């Protein structure tokens, strides 16, 4: 009789354990085939980091020394955090204070497309899409009407939109244009440089674009050599007339 009771008790334990195991299994969550809804932002950030990692690090090393990112002496009355576009010399300065600034080489607008003034960063974008404005389409009708952000996009890795204008400070897929005057008014930087600048600024950052006065004056004023040649020509004419 005692043996029968023991066997019954053991059977009950096994049944109870089996029920517990079954219940635990029933409560287990199935494996998700897709990331939960809370993950897209994380995946998007990861995608941006992967694109950033694909930027060629040797781009900057191929630039002339003066166009490479560096800290320089730069006395200015502008407050710390201001972006100053030195159009004549194709530089951007990010003001650090105490007479110092980070200097970046940039590409600026070609003849007829350079501008100057003071704006504020109104929007910031990582690997931005490109939608050419209507005036650009009218000049270059072969351009795409839309281009998704990525390595082949002419806006490059980052874009800082300036006020309500059509102008931006942005990266580029053509690093050989840094130091040149080739754009339609936007300021272009190496991708690794615009990523560095992007991390330092915020919406509302002041942007001062200096006029290209040296080139403007050169277009209307004769050079010293021209003045000298004209004087010599006038002198010869005077001598012949005597």
Steps between C-alpha positions, in 0.01 A plus 500: 500500500781737593671426165179586314476833680863581420448420131189719494689790656785465251255493211343821630838669511575398142159620382540831685850550358380419154218751535742764621731440207210513258373819653844662477523401135154639434601836643819533289494774234548390136815616324437819303564486127544879487636760742235636740340831413726679749813410301481692167671809644782283633537324166497835317772638726703185439457546124625860526806388698574232241484760222727731700750215541517460121638853449848482356745630766765584241288776344635761742860385464485569125413867555763773507614559857321834535162342416522226761307529824714668766488735798639844413532848644194701399423820691136599455224683682251226417393289799612145567314250283457731200566363151685743274524425128813666360389502137811664346733240652262199486503432875245449775595605853323363805571748779647341815571825686821650638617581148476140379282322246472172312566561133360279224564517128180544298367545150297816430274644231625553148493840331151647513389272784700625797315686773559647843300577811401367840271201548412245766500123471130423457517124451752219522496165320713185489552346154234738363285447195556745216217685327650752252315835521297611195754766398772234485276270295436784255875544450576128494186313389685168490530493882291247696194638677582296809799304626498297820777557753811287464857491373406606146288793620669839434399627847726240661486384860345802673322824416448822694214699346542878519194703596228507235750502216573222252860489628659236720831405649531136403729211418592392151551196281768694308785570748721635221280814489609614848689828468326584173216726384258260335166489685168677447545688828515221757811444709640150465735314734667161517258250649722434800531876559128572477435215745747664740335843461151350527582362845601847623196705393128518564194645334533874556878513458611830344658478154691797356580481128770751406487674161753412235615862482851425379374325186226757450750783515733315267221482245455880490843631593807457281796325657830676568652331195219629278534853642877490440456374144247775427734764642789375287276499193390856570863606548602349167210675331605830654860452383390421148279807491784732599 
